[in-house]
Amino acid sequence: MVTGRVMALDVGKVRVGVALTDPLGYTAQPLLTLWRKSRGEDLRSLLRLIRKYEVVEIVVGNPLHMSGDVSSWAAKVQEFAEELRQRSGLPTTLWDERLSSVAAHEILDEAGHQRRNRKHVIDQVAAVVILRGWMEAKVEATARAALEQEGLK
């Protein structure tokens, strides 16, 4: 596991959902919704959060088409992620976010959250879904590597 917090972002045109792991990297929880102002101000706000929460890695949802092709929005998100990587100096991973918003709505439905009040939290929950997917993939890769190592002994 990573020691230090990992930040996940669900970057939209109007809002950015932000989620964080705990310092040991075991859990993912929503942090906040950043209402977008300008690219520069959005990046400055995220850099402040990165410093405040001692983030060591960033995961950015990559909004691909269902076919896997890069959408025009995905290209803009990828540019944003690269600029954040350069300015923060942190490892930054693009993570396939297809269906993360659908999963976020299902989570909120199950929690009994009213649909009309979701715009303040939906992006945070989508960021948690992205972060959990990334975390699960890391655990699976570690387990696979351990099994392969055992096979070599």
Secondary structure, 3 states (H helix, E strand, C coil): CCCCEEEEEEECCCEEEEEEECCCCCCEEEEEEEECCCHHHHHHHHHHHHHHCCEEEEEEEECCCCCCCCCHHHHHHHHHHHHHHHHHCCCEEEEECCCHHHHHHHHHHHCCCCHHHHHHCHHHHHHHHHHHHHHHHHHHHHHHHHHHHHHHC
